[in-house]
Amino acid sequence: MSRNYKFHNPEGLYFVSFAVIEWLDVFTETIYKNILLDSLSYCQTHKGMEIIAWCIMTNHVHLIFRSIKDEKPEKLLGDFKRFTSKAVVKTIQINPTESKKEFLLEQFKNAAEKSSNVKYYQFWRHDNKPIELWSNKVIWQKIKYIHNNPVKADMVSRPEDYRYSSALDYAGEKGLLKNILVFKYYG
């Protein structure tokens, strides 16, 4: 991975995007999106993850966050990805209504066989592409990018109509995650 895609500042505010291997559409089902929501909420409450903006798409996640405890941001994100990887795969395995179960598990297993640090199933791609956000203008650009993702994907007409993002919080309503630090930009 390029040096440009590393967490250099432990106190920095970061924009990250991470995707399911092969960009597989897993988060079309509420049950899997809720695993991510529960884990983000846990990270906020117990691990010191301060979330500024987030969005769960069908095959990837966008997040603007910082670590407000002693936890390094790469460890915080790594723990989140490890936990959600195991939880989503396990849920796929036991979900009796999952029509793509065999296909998905085979893809995760094949990806793990190609990876030196994954034992059984690889769910997430290894790249996170963390970008430290250095100015209010750039922070606001990334927030707008995150919230417009579902609009660009033709899932909704307006960002605040998509439930699985922080766009509702920015529209003055309460979104699905508590304790979102709504960023104010007057530029």
C-alpha positions in Angstrom: 0.0 0.0 0.0 1.2 3.5 -0.8 2.7 5.6 1.9 0.0 8.2 1.1 -2.7 5.7 2.3 -1.5 5.4 5.9 -2.7 7.0 9.1 0.2 9.4 9.9 -1.5 11.5 12.6 -3.1 9.6 15.5 -5.2 12.7 16.4 -6.2 13.5 12.8 -9.6 13.5 11.3 -9.8 10.9 8.5 -11.9 10.1 5.5 -11.9 6.4 4.8 -13.6 4.2 2.2 -13.5 0.4 2.4 -15.3 -2.2 0.3 -16.4 -5.8 0.4 -14.0 -8.0 -1.7 -14.8 -8.0 -5.4 -17.3 -5.2 -4.6 -19.9 -7.7 -3.8 -23.4 -6.3 -2.9 -23.8 -7.6 0.6 -25.5 -4.6 2.2 -28.7 -4.9 0.3 -30.2 -6.6 3.4 -31.0 -4.7 6.5 -29.7 -7.4 8.8 -26.1 -6.9 7.5 -26.3 -3.1 7.5 -27.5 -3.3 11.2 -24.3 -5.2 12.1 -22.3 -2.3 10.8 -24.5 0.2 12.7 -24.3 -1.7 15.9 -20.5 -1.9 15.6 -20.1 1.8 14.8 -22.3 2.6 17.8 -20.1 0.3 20.0 -17.0 2.0 18.7 -18.4 5.4 19.5 -19.4 4.4 23.1 -16.6 2.1 24.1 -13.6 2.8 21.9 -13.5 6.5 21.4 -14.6 6.8 17.8 -15.9 10.2 17.0 -17.9 10.1 13.8 -18.5 13.2 11.7 -20.2 11.5 8.7 -20.9 8.0 7.4 -22.7 6.1 4.7 -23.3 2.4 4.1 -23.7 1.6 0.4 -24.5 -1.9 -1.0 -20.8 -2.9 -1.2 -18.8 -0.3 0.6 -18.7 2.1 3.5 -17.6 5.8 3.7 -16.6 7.2 7.1 -15.2 10.4 8.5 -13.9 9.8 12.0 -11.2 10.4 14.5 -10.0 8.6 17.6 -10.6 10.6 20.7 -9.0 8.1 23.1 -5.6 6.5 23.1 -6.6 4.1 20.4 -4.7 4.7 17.1 -7.1 5.3 14.2 -5.7 2.3 12.2 -6.3 0.0 15.2 -9.8 1.4 15.7 -10.7 0.8 12.1 -9.0 -2.5 12.0 -10.9 -3.8 15.0 -14.1 -2.5 13.4 -13.4 -4.3 10.2 -12.3 -7.6 11.9 -15.4 -7.7 14.1 -17.9 -6.8 11.3 -16.2 -9.2 8.9 -16.7 -12.2 11.3 -20.2 -11.1 12.3 -21.5 -10.5 8.7 -20.0 -13.8 7.5 -21.5 -15.7 10.4 -24.9 -14.1 9.8 -24.7 -15.0 6.1 -23.9 -18.6 7.1 -26.9 -18.9 9.4 -29.4 -16.7 7.5 -32.0 -19.1 6.1 -33.3 -16.5 3.6 -29.9 -15.6 2.1 -30.3 -16.5 -1.6 -26.6 -15.8 -2.4 -25.2 -17.7 0.6 -23.1 -20.3 -1.3 -21.9 -17.8 -3.9 -20.8 -15.2 -1.2 -19.1 -17.7 1.1 -17.2 -19.2 -1.9 -16.0 -15.7 -2.9 -14.9 -14.9 0.7 -13.1 -18.3 0.9 -11.4 -17.8 -2.4 -10.2 -14.3 -1.4 -8.9 -15.7 1.9 -6.9 -18.4 0.1 -5.1 -15.6 -1.8 -4.3 -13.6 1.3 -1.5 -14.3 3.6 -3.2 -12.9 6.7 -6.7 -14.3 6.5 -7.5 -17.8 7.6 -11.0 -18.8 6.5 -13.0 -15.9 4.9 -11.9 -12.5 3.7 -14.9 -10.1 3.7 -13.3 -6.6 3.4 -10.7 -5.6 0.9 -7.5 -4.7 2.7 -7.3 -1.1 1.4 -8.9 1.7 3.4 -7.4 4.7 1.6 -7.3 7.0 4.7 -7.1 10.6 3.8 -6.4 13.1 6.6 -8.7 16.1 6.3 -6.7 19.2 6.8 -9.2 22.1 6.3 -12.8 22.9 6.9 -13.4 23.2 3.2 -12.0 19.7 2.5 -14.0 18.3 5.4 -17.2 19.8 4.0 -16.4 18.5 0.5 -16.0 14.9 1.8 -19.2 15.1 3.8 -21.1 16.2 0.7 -19.4 13.4 -1.3 -20.4 10.8 1.3 -24.0 12.0 1.5 -24.4 12.3 -2.2 -23.2 8.7 -2.8 -26.8 7.2 -2.7 -28.1 10.0 -5.0 -25.3 9.3 -7.5 -26.2 5.6 -7.3 -29.8 6.4 -8.1 -31.0 5.0 -4.8 -32.7 8.2 -3.6 -33.4 11.7 -5.0 -32.1 13.6 -2.0 -29.3 12.6 0.4 -31.5 12.9 3.5 -33.9 10.3 2.0 -31.3 7.6 2.5 -31.5 6.1 6.0 -28.1 4.5 6.1 -26.0 7.6 6.3 -25.6 10.7 8.4 -27.4 12.9 5.9 -30.5 13.0 8.1 -28.4 14.4 11.0 -27.1 17.1 8.7 -30.7 17.9 7.6 -31.5 18.6 11.3 -33.3 15.3 12.0 -32.2 12.3 14.0 -30.4 9.6 12.0 -29.8 6.0 12.8 -26.5 6.5 14.8 -26.5 8.5 18.0 -23.8 11.0 18.8 -22.9 12.1 15.3 -20.8 15.3 15.6 -22.4 17.4 12.9 -19.8 19.5 11.3 -20.7 23.2 10.7 -19.2 24.9 7.7 -19.8 28.5 6.8 -17.4 28.9 3.9 
